[in-house]
Protein backbone atom coordinates (compact mmCIF):
# COMPACT_ATOMS: atom_id res chain seq x y z
CA UNK A 1 0.00 0.00 0.00
CA UNK A 2 1.35 3.42 -1.00
CA UNK A 3 1.32 6.13 1.67
CA UNK A 4 3.02 8.84 -0.44
CA UNK A 5 3.04 9.33 -4.20
CA UNK A 6 4.97 12.17 -5.81
CA UNK A 7 3.75 12.64 -9.36
CA UNK A 8 5.72 14.71 -11.89
CA UNK A 9 6.72 17.39 -9.39
CA UNK A 10 8.72 20.37 -10.63
CA UNK A 11 9.96 23.31 -8.55
CA UNK A 12 11.96 26.38 -9.57
CA UNK A 13 13.50 29.17 -7.49
CA UNK A 14 14.28 32.22 -9.67
CA UNK A 15 16.69 30.78 -12.27
CA UNK A 16 17.41 27.61 -10.31
CA UNK A 17 15.60 24.36 -11.16
CA UNK A 18 15.36 22.49 -7.82
CA UNK A 19 13.20 19.55 -8.95
CA UNK A 20 12.65 18.46 -12.53
CA UNK A 21 9.59 16.25 -13.08
CA UNK A 22 10.22 14.02 -10.05
CA UNK A 23 8.00 10.98 -9.44
CA UNK A 24 8.35 8.39 -6.68
CA UNK A 25 6.28 6.19 -4.37
CA UNK A 26 6.76 5.34 -0.71
CA UNK A 27 5.22 2.11 0.57
CA UNK A 28 3.44 2.14 3.93
CA UNK A 29 5.50 0.69 6.79
CA UNK A 30 8.82 0.98 4.97
CA UNK A 31 12.07 2.89 5.45
CA UNK A 32 12.64 4.86 2.26
CA UNK A 33 16.08 6.34 1.55
CA UNK A 34 16.10 9.79 -0.06
CA UNK A 35 19.63 10.10 -1.42
CA UNK A 36 21.64 12.58 -3.42
CA UNK A 37 24.67 14.89 -3.27
CA UNK A 38 24.42 18.36 -1.76
CA UNK A 39 22.22 20.60 -3.89
CA UNK A 40 20.48 17.71 -5.63
CA UNK A 41 16.97 18.79 -4.60
CA UNK A 42 16.33 16.59 -1.53
CA UNK A 43 15.58 19.48 0.83
CA UNK A 44 13.14 21.01 -1.65
CA UNK A 45 11.29 17.70 -1.92
CA UNK A 46 11.17 17.39 1.87
CA UNK A 47 9.77 20.91 2.14
CA UNK A 48 7.06 20.04 -0.38
CA UNK A 49 6.13 16.88 1.53
CA UNK A 50 5.88 18.98 4.69
CA UNK A 51 3.84 21.64 2.84
CA UNK A 52 6.39 24.29 3.75
CA UNK A 53 6.42 25.11 0.06
CA UNK A 54 4.33 24.01 -2.92
CA UNK A 55 5.40 22.54 -6.27
CA UNK A 56 5.12 24.66 -9.41
CA UNK A 57 3.56 21.67 -11.13
CA UNK A 58 2.78 18.08 -10.29
CA UNK A 59 0.90 16.43 -7.43
CA UNK A 60 1.66 14.89 -4.04
CA UNK A 61 -0.76 12.23 -2.82
CA UNK A 62 -0.93 11.23 0.84
CA UNK A 63 -2.80 8.02 1.63
CA UNK A 64 -4.27 8.00 -1.87
CA UNK A 65 -5.54 11.60 -2.08
CA UNK A 66 -4.01 15.05 -2.61
CA UNK A 67 -2.09 16.06 0.50
CA UNK A 68 -4.00 18.49 2.75
CA UNK A 69 -2.99 21.02 5.40
CA UNK A 70 -4.25 18.92 8.32
CA UNK A 71 -2.09 15.99 7.19
CA UNK A 72 0.77 17.71 8.99
CA UNK A 73 -0.71 16.26 12.20
CA UNK A 74 0.19 12.78 10.92
CA UNK A 75 3.74 13.76 9.94
CA UNK A 76 6.87 14.03 12.06
CA UNK A 77 9.79 16.03 10.67
CA UNK A 78 13.35 16.13 11.98
CA UNK A 79 15.17 18.82 9.95
CA UNK A 80 18.90 18.81 9.34
CA UNK A 81 19.15 22.22 10.98
CA UNK A 82 18.04 21.73 14.58
CA UNK A 83 15.64 24.18 16.21
CA UNK A 84 15.71 23.83 19.99
CA UNK A 85 15.65 26.95 22.17
CA UNK A 86 19.11 27.12 23.76
CA UNK A 87 18.13 28.98 26.95
CA UNK A 88 15.05 26.86 27.70
CA UNK A 89 15.14 23.85 30.01
CA UNK A 90 15.11 20.51 28.22
CA UNK A 91 12.04 18.97 29.88
CA UNK A 92 10.05 22.19 29.79
CA UNK A 93 10.76 22.61 26.11
CA UNK A 94 9.96 18.99 25.22
CA UNK A 95 6.64 19.26 27.07
CA UNK A 96 5.84 22.54 25.33
CA UNK A 97 6.55 21.10 21.87
CA UNK A 98 4.49 17.99 22.64
CA UNK A 99 1.50 20.11 23.64
CA UNK A 100 1.87 22.17 20.47
CA UNK A 101 1.22 18.91 18.63
CA UNK A 102 -2.08 18.50 20.45
CA UNK A 103 -1.03 15.99 23.11
CA UNK A 104 -2.71 16.50 26.53
CA UNK A 105 -0.19 17.52 29.20
CA UNK A 106 -0.48 14.33 31.28
CA UNK A 107 -0.17 12.06 28.24
CA UNK A 108 2.79 14.10 27.01
CA UNK A 109 4.51 13.79 30.40
CA UNK A 110 4.08 10.02 30.44
CA UNK A 111 5.46 9.63 26.94
CA UNK A 112 8.38 11.98 27.56
CA UNK A 113 9.40 10.22 30.77
CA UNK A 114 9.41 6.90 28.89
CA UNK A 115 11.51 8.26 26.04
CA UNK A 116 13.93 10.15 28.30
CA UNK A 117 14.57 6.95 30.25
CA UNK A 118 15.00 4.94 27.04
CA UNK A 119 17.57 7.43 25.75
CA UNK A 120 19.19 7.76 29.20
CA UNK A 121 18.75 11.53 29.41
CA UNK A 122 16.29 11.77 32.32
CA UNK A 123 18.92 13.53 34.47
CA UNK A 124 18.99 16.36 31.90
CA UNK A 125 15.31 17.27 32.35
CA UNK A 126 16.07 20.51 34.22
CA UNK A 127 19.22 21.44 32.31
CA UNK A 128 19.24 24.13 29.66
CA UNK A 129 19.58 22.97 26.07
CA UNK A 130 22.86 24.90 25.67
CA UNK A 131 24.39 22.70 28.37
CA UNK A 132 23.86 19.56 26.27
CA UNK A 133 26.30 18.12 23.78
CA UNK A 134 25.28 18.04 20.13
CA UNK A 135 24.41 14.35 20.46
CA UNK A 136 22.27 14.92 23.54
CA UNK A 137 20.43 17.75 21.79
CA UNK A 138 19.87 15.41 18.87
CA UNK A 139 18.21 12.88 21.17
CA UNK A 140 15.85 15.53 22.51
CA UNK A 141 15.04 16.71 18.99
CA UNK A 142 14.28 13.16 17.88
CA UNK A 143 11.98 12.60 20.86
CA UNK A 144 10.03 15.79 20.15
CA UNK A 145 9.74 14.73 16.50
CA UNK A 146 8.08 11.37 17.23
CA UNK A 147 6.25 12.19 20.49
CA UNK A 148 2.86 12.57 18.74
CA UNK A 149 3.33 9.10 17.20
CA UNK A 150 3.14 10.19 13.53
CA UNK A 151 2.17 7.77 10.78
CA UNK A 152 4.76 9.29 8.46
CA UNK A 153 8.22 10.35 9.62
CA UNK A 154 10.81 12.39 7.71
CA UNK A 155 14.35 12.29 9.11
CA UNK A 156 16.96 14.58 7.55
CA UNK A 157 20.51 13.54 8.55
CA UNK A 158 19.34 12.07 11.90
CA UNK A 159 22.75 10.56 12.78
CA UNK A 160 24.63 13.86 12.65
CA UNK A 161 26.53 14.43 15.90
CA UNK A 162 26.08 10.89 17.20
CA UNK A 163 28.85 8.54 18.30
CA UNK A 164 28.64 4.90 17.07
CA UNK A 165 26.78 3.71 20.19
CA UNK A 166 24.07 6.36 19.95
CA UNK A 167 23.89 5.98 16.18
CA UNK A 168 23.10 2.31 16.70
CA UNK A 169 20.53 3.21 19.38
CA UNK A 170 18.76 5.53 16.96
CA UNK A 171 18.80 2.92 14.19
CA UNK A 172 17.18 0.43 16.54
CA UNK A 173 14.44 2.94 17.37
CA UNK A 174 13.85 3.70 13.69
CA UNK A 175 13.43 -0.02 12.98
CA UNK A 176 11.17 -0.41 16.02
CA UNK A 177 8.95 2.42 14.73
CA UNK A 178 8.85 0.68 11.35
CA UNK A 179 7.72 -2.56 13.03
CA UNK A 180 4.85 -0.62 14.60
CA UNK A 181 3.73 0.57 11.16
CA UNK A 182 5.39 3.98 10.88
CA UNK A 183 6.56 4.93 7.40
CA UNK A 184 9.94 6.66 7.39
CA UNK A 185 11.80 8.74 4.82
CA UNK A 186 15.50 8.82 5.66
CA UNK A 187 17.64 11.47 4.00
CA UNK A 188 21.31 10.87 4.72
CA UNK A 189 24.80 10.74 3.25
CA UNK A 190 25.64 7.76 5.47
CA UNK A 191 25.43 4.96 2.91
CA UNK A 192 26.28 2.30 5.51
CA UNK A 193 23.13 3.24 7.43
CA UNK A 194 21.13 3.14 4.19
CA UNK A 195 22.26 -0.44 3.63
CA UNK A 196 21.36 -1.39 7.19
CA UNK A 197 17.85 0.00 7.50
CA UNK A 198 16.37 1.08 4.15
CA UNK A 199 13.94 -1.04 2.13
CA UNK A 200 13.76 1.19 -0.95
CA UNK A 201 15.73 4.20 -2.16
CA UNK A 202 15.60 7.01 -4.66
CA UNK A 203 18.73 8.83 -5.83
CA UNK A 204 18.34 12.40 -7.05
CA UNK A 205 21.04 14.38 -8.80
CA UNK A 206 20.81 17.83 -10.36
CA UNK A 207 17.06 17.98 -9.70
CA UNK A 208 16.34 14.72 -11.54
CA UNK A 209 15.72 11.16 -10.42
CA UNK A 210 18.55 8.91 -11.58
CA UNK A 211 17.80 5.71 -9.64
CA UNK A 212 14.88 4.21 -7.72
CA UNK A 213 13.92 0.79 -6.45
CA UNK A 214 14.24 -1.86 -3.79
CA UNK A 215 17.70 -1.82 -2.21
CA UNK A 216 18.32 -5.54 -2.80
CA UNK A 217 17.31 -5.30 -6.46
CA UNK A 218 19.49 -2.24 -7.05
CA UNK A 219 22.58 -3.91 -5.58
CA UNK A 220 21.95 -6.99 -7.73
CA UNK A 221 21.51 -4.87 -10.85
CA UNK A 222 24.94 -3.31 -10.28
CA UNK A 223 26.83 -6.51 -9.52
CA UNK A 224 29.87 -7.08 -11.71
CA UNK A 225 30.77 -10.75 -11.39
CA UNK A 226 33.16 -10.49 -8.44
CA UNK A 227 33.39 -13.44 -6.04
CA UNK A 228 35.28 -14.19 -2.86
CA UNK A 229 35.97 -17.66 -1.57
CA UNK A 230 38.06 -19.34 1.11
CA UNK A 231 39.75 -22.67 0.49
CA UNK A 232 41.26 -24.91 3.12
CA UNK A 233 44.15 -26.82 1.58
CA UNK A 234 47.44 -28.46 2.51
CA UNK A 235 48.96 -27.13 -0.73
CA UNK A 236 48.92 -23.54 -1.94
CA UNK A 237 46.28 -23.41 -4.76
CA UNK A 238 47.21 -19.87 -5.88
CA UNK A 239 48.96 -21.02 -9.06
CA UNK A 240 45.66 -22.45 -10.34
CA UNK A 241 44.15 -18.93 -10.36
CA UNK A 242 47.01 -16.74 -11.55
CA UNK A 243 46.74 -17.70 -15.23
CA UNK A 244 43.19 -19.00 -15.39
CA UNK A 245 41.36 -18.17 -18.61
CA UNK A 246 37.89 -18.37 -17.05
CA UNK A 247 38.39 -15.63 -14.46
CA UNK A 248 40.87 -12.98 -13.28
CA UNK A 249 42.52 -13.06 -9.88
CA UNK A 250 42.01 -9.74 -8.07
CA UNK A 251 43.77 -10.50 -4.82
CA UNK A 252 44.73 -13.37 -2.55
CA UNK A 253 45.90 -13.93 0.99
CA UNK A 254 46.42 -16.84 3.34
CA UNK A 255 46.74 -17.73 6.98
CA UNK A 256 47.94 -21.20 7.93
CA UNK A 257 46.07 -23.56 5.60
CA UNK A 258 43.24 -21.17 4.70
CA UNK A 259 43.54 -19.28 1.41
CA UNK A 260 41.26 -16.34 0.56
CA UNK A 261 40.76 -15.33 -3.08
CA UNK A 262 38.85 -12.53 -4.81
CA UNK A 263 38.23 -13.09 -8.52
CA UNK A 264 36.50 -11.40 -11.42
CA UNK A 265 34.41 -13.56 -13.73
CA UNK A 266 33.95 -12.67 -17.38
CA UNK A 267 30.46 -12.03 -18.74
CA UNK A 268 28.19 -15.02 -19.17
CA UNK A 269 30.14 -17.04 -16.58
CA UNK A 270 28.19 -18.14 -13.52
CA UNK A 271 29.20 -18.61 -9.92
CA UNK A 272 28.34 -22.30 -10.26
CA UNK A 273 30.99 -22.67 -12.97
CA UNK A 274 33.56 -21.09 -10.68
CA UNK A 275 32.54 -23.33 -7.81
CA UNK A 276 32.98 -26.43 -9.96
CA UNK A 277 36.58 -25.38 -10.69
CA UNK A 278 37.59 -24.75 -7.07
CA UNK A 279 35.93 -27.72 -5.35
CA UNK A 280 38.67 -30.19 -6.42
CA UNK A 281 41.37 -27.89 -5.02
CA UNK A 282 40.41 -28.16 -1.34
CA UNK A 283 37.69 -27.74 1.22
CA UNK A 284 35.48 -24.73 0.37
CA UNK A 285 35.07 -22.88 3.68
CA UNK A 286 33.06 -19.98 2.23
CA UNK A 287 31.91 -18.78 -1.17
CA UNK A 288 30.05 -15.53 -1.89
CA UNK A 289 29.37 -13.02 -4.61
CA UNK A 290 30.64 -9.53 -3.81
CA UNK A 291 27.81 -7.04 -4.37
CA UNK A 292 28.66 -3.35 -4.74
CA UNK A 293 28.08 -1.13 -1.71
CA UNK A 294 25.55 1.68 -1.83
CA UNK A 295 28.50 4.06 -1.50
CA UNK A 296 29.99 2.67 -4.72
CA UNK A 297 26.64 2.81 -6.51
CA UNK A 298 26.05 6.38 -5.28
CA UNK A 299 29.42 7.61 -6.56
CA UNK A 300 29.06 5.81 -9.90
CA UNK A 301 25.57 7.14 -10.63
CA UNK A 302 26.33 10.70 -9.56
CA UNK A 303 29.52 10.79 -11.63
CA UNK A 304 27.65 9.51 -14.67
CA UNK A 305 25.01 12.25 -14.38
CA UNK A 306 27.37 15.21 -13.89
C-alpha positions as CSV (number, residue, x, y, z in Angstrom):
1,X,0.0,0.0,0.0
2,X,1.4,3.4,-1.0
3,X,1.3,6.1,1.7
4,X,3.0,8.8,-0.4
5,X,3.0,9.3,-4.2
6,X,5.0,12.2,-5.8
7,X,3.7,12.6,-9.4
8,X,5.7,14.7,-11.9
9,X,6.7,17.4,-9.4
10,X,8.7,20.4,-10.6
11,X,10.0,23.3,-8.6
12,X,12.0,26.4,-9.6
13,X,13.5,29.2,-7.5
14,X,14.3,32.2,-9.7
15,X,16.7,30.8,-12.3
16,X,17.4,27.6,-10.3
17,X,15.6,24.4,-11.2
18,X,15.4,22.5,-7.8
19,X,13.2,19.6,-8.9
20,X,12.6,18.5,-12.5
21,X,9.6,16.3,-13.1
22,X,10.2,14.0,-10.1
23,X,8.0,11.0,-9.4
24,X,8.4,8.4,-6.7
25,X,6.3,6.2,-4.4
26,X,6.8,5.3,-0.7
27,X,5.2,2.1,0.6
28,X,3.4,2.1,3.9
29,X,5.5,0.7,6.8
30,X,8.8,1.0,5.0
31,X,12.1,2.9,5.5
32,X,12.6,4.9,2.3
33,X,16.1,6.3,1.5
34,X,16.1,9.8,-0.1
35,X,19.6,10.1,-1.4
36,X,21.6,12.6,-3.4
37,X,24.7,14.9,-3.3
38,X,24.4,18.4,-1.8
39,X,22.2,20.6,-3.9
40,X,20.5,17.7,-5.6
41,X,17.0,18.8,-4.6
42,X,16.3,16.6,-1.5
43,X,15.6,19.5,0.8
44,X,13.1,21.0,-1.7
45,X,11.3,17.7,-1.9
46,X,11.2,17.4,1.9
47,X,9.8,20.9,2.1
48,X,7.1,20.0,-0.4
49,X,6.1,16.9,1.5
50,X,5.9,19.0,4.7
51,X,3.8,21.6,2.8
52,X,6.4,24.3,3.7
53,X,6.4,25.1,0.1
54,X,4.3,24.0,-2.9
55,X,5.4,22.5,-6.3
56,X,5.1,24.7,-9.4
57,X,3.6,21.7,-11.1
58,X,2.8,18.1,-10.3
59,X,0.9,16.4,-7.4
60,X,1.7,14.9,-4.0
61,X,-0.8,12.2,-2.8
62,X,-0.9,11.2,0.8
63,X,-2.8,8.0,1.6
64,X,-4.3,8.0,-1.9
65,X,-5.5,11.6,-2.1
66,X,-4.0,15.1,-2.6
67,X,-2.1,16.1,0.5
68,X,-4.0,18.5,2.8
69,X,-3.0,21.0,5.4
70,X,-4.2,18.9,8.3
71,X,-2.1,16.0,7.2
72,X,0.8,17.7,9.0
73,X,-0.7,16.3,12.2
74,X,0.2,12.8,10.9
75,X,3.7,13.8,9.9
76,X,6.9,14.0,12.1
77,X,9.8,16.0,10.7
78,X,13.4,16.1,12.0
79,X,15.2,18.8,10.0
80,X,18.9,18.8,9.3
81,X,19.1,22.2,11.0
82,X,18.0,21.7,14.6
83,X,15.6,24.2,16.2
84,X,15.7,23.8,20.0
85,X,15.6,27.0,22.2
86,X,19.1,27.1,23.8
87,X,18.1,29.0,26.9
88,X,15.1,26.9,27.7
89,X,15.1,23.8,30.0
90,X,15.1,20.5,28.2
91,X,12.0,19.0,29.9
92,X,10.1,22.2,29.8
93,X,10.8,22.6,26.1
94,X,10.0,19.0,25.2
95,X,6.6,19.3,27.1
96,X,5.8,22.5,25.3
97,X,6.5,21.1,21.9
98,X,4.5,18.0,22.6
99,X,1.5,20.1,23.6
100,X,1.9,22.2,20.5
101,X,1.2,18.9,18.6
102,X,-2.1,18.5,20.5
103,X,-1.0,16.0,23.1
104,X,-2.7,16.5,26.5
105,X,-0.2,17.5,29.2
106,X,-0.5,14.3,31.3
107,X,-0.2,12.1,28.2
108,X,2.8,14.1,27.0
109,X,4.5,13.8,30.4
110,X,4.1,10.0,30.4
111,X,5.5,9.6,26.9
112,X,8.4,12.0,27.6
113,X,9.4,10.2,30.8
114,X,9.4,6.9,28.9
115,X,11.5,8.3,26.0
116,X,13.9,10.2,28.3
117,X,14.6,6.9,30.2
118,X,15.0,4.9,27.0
119,X,17.6,7.4,25.7
120,X,19.2,7.8,29.2
121,X,18.7,11.5,29.4
122,X,16.3,11.8,32.3
123,X,18.9,13.5,34.5
124,X,19.0,16.4,31.9
125,X,15.3,17.3,32.3
126,X,16.1,20.5,34.2
127,X,19.2,21.4,32.3
128,X,19.2,24.1,29.7
129,X,19.6,23.0,26.1
130,X,22.9,24.9,25.7
131,X,24.4,22.7,28.4
132,X,23.9,19.6,26.3
133,X,26.3,18.1,23.8
134,X,25.3,18.0,20.1
135,X,24.4,14.3,20.5
136,X,22.3,14.9,23.5
137,X,20.4,17.8,21.8
138,X,19.9,15.4,18.9
139,X,18.2,12.9,21.2
140,X,15.9,15.5,22.5
141,X,15.0,16.7,19.0
142,X,14.3,13.2,17.9
143,X,12.0,12.6,20.9
144,X,10.0,15.8,20.1
145,X,9.7,14.7,16.5
146,X,8.1,11.4,17.2
147,X,6.2,12.2,20.5
148,X,2.9,12.6,18.7
149,X,3.3,9.1,17.2
150,X,3.1,10.2,13.5
151,X,2.2,7.8,10.8
152,X,4.8,9.3,8.5
153,X,8.2,10.4,9.6
154,X,10.8,12.4,7.7
155,X,14.3,12.3,9.1
156,X,17.0,14.6,7.6
157,X,20.5,13.5,8.5
158,X,19.3,12.1,11.9
159,X,22.7,10.6,12.8
160,X,24.6,13.9,12.7
161,X,26.5,14.4,15.9
162,X,26.1,10.9,17.2
163,X,28.9,8.5,18.3
164,X,28.6,4.9,17.1
165,X,26.8,3.7,20.2
166,X,24.1,6.4,20.0
167,X,23.9,6.0,16.2
168,X,23.1,2.3,16.7
169,X,20.5,3.2,19.4
170,X,18.8,5.5,17.0
171,X,18.8,2.9,14.2
172,X,17.2,0.4,16.5
173,X,14.4,2.9,17.4
174,X,13.9,3.7,13.7
175,X,13.4,0.0,13.0
176,X,11.2,-0.4,16.0
177,X,9.0,2.4,14.7
178,X,8.8,0.7,11.4
179,X,7.7,-2.6,13.0
180,X,4.8,-0.6,14.6
181,X,3.7,0.6,11.2
182,X,5.4,4.0,10.9
183,X,6.6,4.9,7.4
184,X,9.9,6.7,7.4
185,X,11.8,8.7,4.8
186,X,15.5,8.8,5.7
187,X,17.6,11.5,4.0
188,X,21.3,10.9,4.7
189,X,24.8,10.7,3.2
190,X,25.6,7.8,5.5
191,X,25.4,5.0,2.9
192,X,26.3,2.3,5.5
193,X,23.1,3.2,7.4
194,X,21.1,3.1,4.2
195,X,22.3,-0.4,3.6
196,X,21.4,-1.4,7.2
197,X,17.9,0.0,7.5
198,X,16.4,1.1,4.1
199,X,13.9,-1.0,2.1
200,X,13.8,1.2,-1.0
201,X,15.7,4.2,-2.2
202,X,15.6,7.0,-4.7
203,X,18.7,8.8,-5.8
204,X,18.3,12.4,-7.0
205,X,21.0,14.4,-8.8
206,X,20.8,17.8,-10.4
207,X,17.1,18.0,-9.7
208,X,16.3,14.7,-11.5
209,X,15.7,11.2,-10.4
210,X,18.6,8.9,-11.6
211,X,17.8,5.7,-9.6
212,X,14.9,4.2,-7.7
213,X,13.9,0.8,-6.4
214,X,14.2,-1.9,-3.8
215,X,17.7,-1.8,-2.2
216,X,18.3,-5.5,-2.8
217,X,17.3,-5.3,-6.5
218,X,19.5,-2.2,-7.1
219,X,22.6,-3.9,-5.6
220,X,21.9,-7.0,-7.7
221,X,21.5,-4.9,-10.9
222,X,24.9,-3.3,-10.3
223,X,26.8,-6.5,-9.5
224,X,29.9,-7.1,-11.7
225,X,30.8,-10.7,-11.4
226,X,33.2,-10.5,-8.4
227,X,33.4,-13.4,-6.0
228,X,35.3,-14.2,-2.9
229,X,36.0,-17.7,-1.6
230,X,38.1,-19.3,1.1
231,X,39.8,-22.7,0.5
232,X,41.3,-24.9,3.1
233,X,44.1,-26.8,1.6
234,X,47.4,-28.5,2.5
235,X,49.0,-27.1,-0.7
236,X,48.9,-23.5,-1.9
237,X,46.3,-23.4,-4.8
238,X,47.2,-19.9,-5.9
239,X,49.0,-21.0,-9.1
240,X,45.7,-22.5,-10.3
241,X,44.1,-18.9,-10.4
242,X,47.0,-16.7,-11.6
243,X,46.7,-17.7,-15.2
244,X,43.2,-19.0,-15.4
245,X,41.4,-18.2,-18.6
246,X,37.9,-18.4,-17.1
247,X,38.4,-15.6,-14.5
248,X,40.9,-13.0,-13.3
249,X,42.5,-13.1,-9.9
250,X,42.0,-9.7,-8.1
251,X,43.8,-10.5,-4.8
252,X,44.7,-13.4,-2.6
253,X,45.9,-13.9,1.0
254,X,46.4,-16.8,3.3
255,X,46.7,-17.7,7.0
256,X,47.9,-21.2,7.9
257,X,46.1,-23.6,5.6
258,X,43.2,-21.2,4.7
259,X,43.5,-19.3,1.4
260,X,41.3,-16.3,0.6
261,X,40.8,-15.3,-3.1
262,X,38.9,-12.5,-4.8
263,X,38.2,-13.1,-8.5
264,X,36.5,-11.4,-11.4
265,X,34.4,-13.6,-13.7
266,X,34.0,-12.7,-17.4
267,X,30.5,-12.0,-18.7
268,X,28.2,-15.0,-19.2
269,X,30.1,-17.0,-16.6
270,X,28.2,-18.1,-13.5
271,X,29.2,-18.6,-9.9
272,X,28.3,-22.3,-10.3
273,X,31.0,-22.7,-13.0
274,X,33.6,-21.1,-10.7
275,X,32.5,-23.3,-7.8
276,X,33.0,-26.4,-10.0
277,X,36.6,-25.4,-10.7
278,X,37.6,-24.8,-7.1
279,X,35.9,-27.7,-5.3
280,X,38.7,-30.2,-6.4
281,X,41.4,-27.9,-5.0
282,X,40.4,-28.2,-1.3
283,X,37.7,-27.7,1.2
284,X,35.5,-24.7,0.4
285,X,35.1,-22.9,3.7
286,X,33.1,-20.0,2.2
287,X,31.9,-18.8,-1.2
288,X,30.1,-15.5,-1.9
289,X,29.4,-13.0,-4.6
290,X,30.6,-9.5,-3.8
291,X,27.8,-7.0,-4.4
292,X,28.7,-3.3,-4.7
293,X,28.1,-1.1,-1.7
294,X,25.6,1.7,-1.8
295,X,28.5,4.1,-1.5
296,X,30.0,2.7,-4.7
297,X,26.6,2.8,-6.5
298,X,26.0,6.4,-5.3
299,X,29.4,7.6,-6.6
300,X,29.1,5.8,-9.9
301,X,25.6,7.1,-10.6
302,X,26.3,10.7,-9.6
303,X,29.5,10.8,-11.6
304,X,27.6,9.5,-14.7
305,X,25.0,12.3,-14.4
306,X,27.4,15.2,-13.9
